[in-house]
Amino acid sequence: MTQQASGRAALQVSFEDDPRVVKEAASEDYSTHVVPRSWRSGRLSLSMAWAALFSAMFWLVVAASVAAAVGTGAALVGIGLSVVTFGALNYVLSRYAARTGLTVALMSRRMFGYLGAALAPLIFGATAIYYAVFEGSVVAVALHHHFGGMDIKYWYLVVVAYSIPLVFGGVRSWLDKLNGVLLPFYIIGLTAAVIWAGFRYGFSGSWLHLAPSAPSPSGVPGWLFAYTTYMGVWIMMMYTIDFARFAKESDARFHSVVTFGPVFYLATFLVNGLAGIFLATTVPTRDGLNEVSVVYAVVGLMGLAGLALIWVSQTRINTANFYLASTNLEAFFSRLFKVKLHRTVWTVIVGALVYLIMLTDVLSYILTALQWQGVFVVAWVGIALTHIALAKDDRDGLPEFRPGRLRLLTPGVVVWLLAAGVGILLAEQAGPVGAAWGSPVTLALAVVGYAVALRLTPTPVLPRGNDPRDEVEDIWEARIRCHVCDKHYVAVEMDRDPSANHAAICSGCAAESPRFYQAARAEADGQRIPHSPTLESA
């Protein structure tokens, strides 16, 4: 169906999914587009895909490490508070993502501007790569420890080589099925490890009364140390948004409570944490407590069954790490450098980066990098939640994310950088007290600073008309043809291109066209715009 507006190129409207877009989405998963309602996942499918984040040796090790540092009692208080915090915040974020269908990269445009938003997928992608390095190294160490033989660098290569093709498919076309099949094996394996350790080394309640290894610094209660340690993985909030955008709005309540909310974190933090503390205090380990020592302990305890548990746990979580790293690198490079590559190509690039980082003296710098990025993530979460709570949606119940309707930068960028800068300064210069209070201070500065920015600064939305959303009855059901890529996308993300007789253009193509953005800015400023021929007039 074609709709003609006076003086503008006609809209070509359809009410069915474009077969080419659907085929592409099987692997691309609308990485640079809004997820239409027709591509939303069922409850079980999305829950199984997300459950990849439940299984990781990291959750066992971090709980055991915190308990060793501050004692079991204080550790469990901090873990409990983290369960409540993560559950509550992701309750809000998951419902917002389900309603809007936006990725972290697209959502960030309204908060930081068209250019400023590019920092979000860069930090997100880099953090996912670093976690992929950690989790992949665990599998390689387990394989090397059990089988021996070749140098560890070749085991790194094996792990990366099999991880890459596992994420060629999208969330609803492959990751949900893979992680759904592997989930029972992780649960059974972890349960078996606890029972096995108890029978071999004896069941005792002493692990519940573990004393701190050293006195806490003044001003840093043990429970606060535990709580802020878990603030270091607030990247889970970003993970939530990029997964929850696939949720059906009718399932939003279920997902906000179970899949992404309190139920998930009760299992992930508390259940895994209790198992980790028990195993760490029951099974003898060498060279102190770390992910490698846990690998040695589990493989030494259970043999091939322990190796299988390590493989299942780390492979599951690394599907999420590789997937999100690839989608966010795609978003970053397509926005900033206009590089458009298929997501499978970005997956291979992520694999290459992961392998190269594995070959370096990674622990000498990656922990500092993760700490710095963690502070940026905490600030981003504070700003995002403040925006959801205080900002008025621009129109249609959505934040504006279309490139041609946003300014390059907003005051939110300044708030983000200042809040994160203060957090990094505290962590690096103020000793243990600064490290413990750095994330909470960053969060407070981000929330207050962004709230002030919203109140005192003008809207970053450009004053433009010619909105194709006004020309269709249902912006979620109507698909409009883009004059650049020749594909139909939902009207929610479509704009008109002032440089091409106001022909329709999708968000993905708009983000890659400097000419379009310049013309949109000129239109907003009331300037005369030179037109170029469109496909319709050619």
C-alpha positions, 0 to 999 in steps of 0.5 A, spaced: 500 500 500 502 506 498 500 513 501 502 520 498 503 526 503 503 533 499 510 535 497 513 528 499 515 522 497 509 516 498 510 511 503 510 504 501 506 501 507 505 493 508 502 490 514 506 483 514 513 482 515 518 483 510 521 476 508 528 479 507 528 482 514 525 476 517 531 472 514 536 477 516 533 477 523 535 469 524 542 471 526 542 479 526 536 479 531 535 486 529 541 489 532 541 496 530 533 496 529 527 496 534 525 489 535 517 488 532 512 485 536 512 479 531 519 477 533 518 477 540 519 470 544 515 466 548 516 465 555 520 459 555 524 461 549 526 467 552 527 464 559 532 459 557 536 464 553 537 468 559 538 462 563 545 462 560 547 467 565 545 463 571 551 458 570 558 460 571 564 458 576 564 466 577 558 466 581 561 461 586 568 464 586 566 471 588 561 469 593 567 464 596 572 470 595 567 475 599 566 470 605 573 469 606 575 476 606 569 478 611 566 472 613 560 468 611 555 472 615 557 479 612 557 475 605 550 473 606 548 479 608 551 483 602 549 477 597 542 478 600 542 486 599 544 484 592 539 480 590 534 485 592 537 490 589 538 487 582 531 484 582 528 491 583 532 494 578 532 489 573 524 489 574 524 496 572 529 495 566 526 489 563 519 492 563 521 498 559 525 494 554 519 489 553 515 496 552 520 499 547 524 494 544 530 498 544 537 495 545 542 499 550 545 502 544 538 505 542 536 507 548 542 511 550 541 516 544 535 519 548 540 520 554 546 522 551 545 524 544 546 521 537 554 522 538 554 521 545 550 514 545 556 511 541 560 510 548 555 505 551 555 500 546 563 500 546 563 499 554 558 494 553 561 490 548 568 491 551 566 488 558 562 482 555 569 481 551 573 481 558 568 476 561 568 472 555 576 472 556 575 470 563 570 464 562 573 461 556 580 461 560 576 457 565 574 451 560 581 451 557 585 451 564 580 445 565 581 441 559 589 442 559 589 440 567 585 434 565 588 432 558 594 435 558 598 434 552 599 441 548 600 448 550 595 452 554 595 457 548 592 451 543 587 449 548 585 457 548 584 456 541 580 450 541 575 454 546 574 460 542 573 456 535 567 452 538 564 458 542 564 462 535 559 458 531 555 457 537 552 464 537 551 465 529 544 464 531 540 469 534 536 469 541 530 465 539 533 461 533 538 458 537 541 460 543 534 459 547 534 451 545 542 450 546 541 453 553 535 450 555 538 443 553 544 445 557 541 448 563 539 441 567 546 438 566 549 444 570 543 444 575 545 436 576 552 437 576 553 442 581 548 438 586 552 432 585 559 436 586 556 439 593 554 432 595 560 429 592 564 434 596 560 432 602 561 425 602 568 425 601 571 430 606 565 430 610 559 435 611 560 440 617 556 447 619 563 450 619 562 453 613 556 458 615 561 461 621 567 462 617 571 468 620 574 474 616 581 473 614 583 480 616 580 486 620 575 490 615 578 497 614 575 503 618 568 505 615 568 499 610 563 494 614 563 487 611 556 487 608 558 493 605 564 490 602 560 484 599 555 489 597 559 493 593 563 487 590 557 485 587 556 492 584 562 490 580 557 486 575 552 491 574 553 490 567 548 485 568 543 491 568 545 492 560 545 484 559 538 485 561 535 490 556 539 487 550 535 480 552 528 483 555 527 487 548 525 480 545 519 479 551 512 480 549 509 485 553 503 480 555 509 476 559 513 483 561 510 481 569 512 474 569 519 476 566 520 482 570 519 477 576 522 470 574 526 471 568 530 477 569 528 479 577 528 477 584 527 469 582 533 469 577 538 473 582 536 469 588 538 462 584 544 466 581 547 469 587 544 466 593 544 458 591 550 459 587 554 463 592 552 458 598 554 452 593 561 456 592 562 457 599 561 450 601 565 447 596 571 452 597 571 451 605 570 443 604 575 441 598 582 443 599 585 448 593 592 450 591 594 457 591 589 460 594 582 461 592 580 463 584 577 461 578 583 456 577 583 453 583 576 452 583 577 448 576 582 444 579 578 442 585 572 440 581 576 436 576 580 433 581 574 431 585 569 429 580 574 427 574 571 427 567 564 429 570 567 435 573 570 437 567 563 436 564 560 441 569 566 446 568 564 445 560 557 446 561 557 452 566 562 456 562 559 454 555 552 457 557 555 463 560 559 465 554 554 464 549 551 470 552 558 474 552 560 472 545 553 474 543 552 481 546 559 483 545 558 482 537 551 486 537 554 491 541 561 492 537 556 492 531 552 497 533 558 501 535 562 501 529 556 502 524 554 508 528 561 511 529 565 509 523 559 507 518 562 500 518 556 495 516 558 488 517 553 482 518 553 480 526 556 473 524 562 477 522 563 481 528 562 474 532 568 472 529 572 478 530 570 478 537 573 471 537 579 473 535 579 479 540 578 474 546 583 469 543 589 475 543 587 477 550 588 470 552 595 470 550 597 476 553 598 477 561 591 479 562 591 479 569 596 485 569 591 490 566 584 486 565 582 487 572 583 494 572 580 495 566 573 491 568 573 496 575 573 502 571 568 499 566 564 497 572 564 504 574 562 507 567 556 501 567 554 503 574 553 511 572 549 508 566 544 504 570 543 510 575 542 515 569 537 510 565 533 509 571 533 516 573 531 517 565 525 512 566 523 515 572 523 522 571 523 524 563 517 524 559 517 520 553 517 524 547 511 521 543 508 514 543 510 512 549 517 511 547 524 515 548 526 518 541 532 514 538 531 516 531 538 519 529 535 525 525 531 527 531 536 528 536 542 533 537 549 530 537 550 531 545 546 532 551 548 534 558 547 527 560 554 525 557 557 530 562 554 527 568 556 520 565 563 522 565 563 526 571 560 521 575 564 515 573 571 519 573 569 521 581 568 513 582 575 511 578 578 517 582 576 514 589 577 507 587 585 509 585 587 514 590 583 513 596 585 506 598 580 500 601 575 505 603 575 509 596 574 502 593 568 500 597 565 507 596 566 508 589 560 505 586 555 508 591 558 515 590 558 514 582 551 512 583 548 518 587 552 523 583 549 520 576 542 520 579 542 527 582 546 530 576 542 527 571 535 529 574 538 536 575 540 536 567 533 534 565 530 539 569 534 545 567 536 543 560 532 544 554 530 537 550 535 534 546 529 532 541 530 536 534 524 540 533 522 537 526 515 535 523 514 530 517 514 524 522 511 518 518 508 515 525 503 520 524 501 517 517 499 510 519 494 508 524 498 503 528 506 504 528 507 497 531 503 494 525 505 498 519 511 496 516 514 502 511 519 501 506 526 504 507 528 508 500 536 506 502 536 499 503 529 497 500 526 493 506 520 494 510 521 496 518 516 497 523 513 505 523 516 506 530 523 507 527 522 510 521 523 517 519 523 521 513 529 523 509 530 531 508 535 530 503 531 525 498 525 528 498 523 526 504 522 519 502 522 514 508 528 511 511 529 506 517 533 507 523 539 503 521 540 506 514 539 513 518 545 512 523 550 510 517 548 517 513 552 523 515 548 526 509 541 525 512 543 527 519 546 534 516 539 535 512 535 533 518 539 538 522 538 543 517 530 542 517 530 543 524 534 549 524 529 552 518 534 552 513 533 550 505 535 543 504 538 541 497 534 535 495 537 528 491 533 524 487 530 518 491 529 511 488 521 513 487 523 518 483 529 515 479 
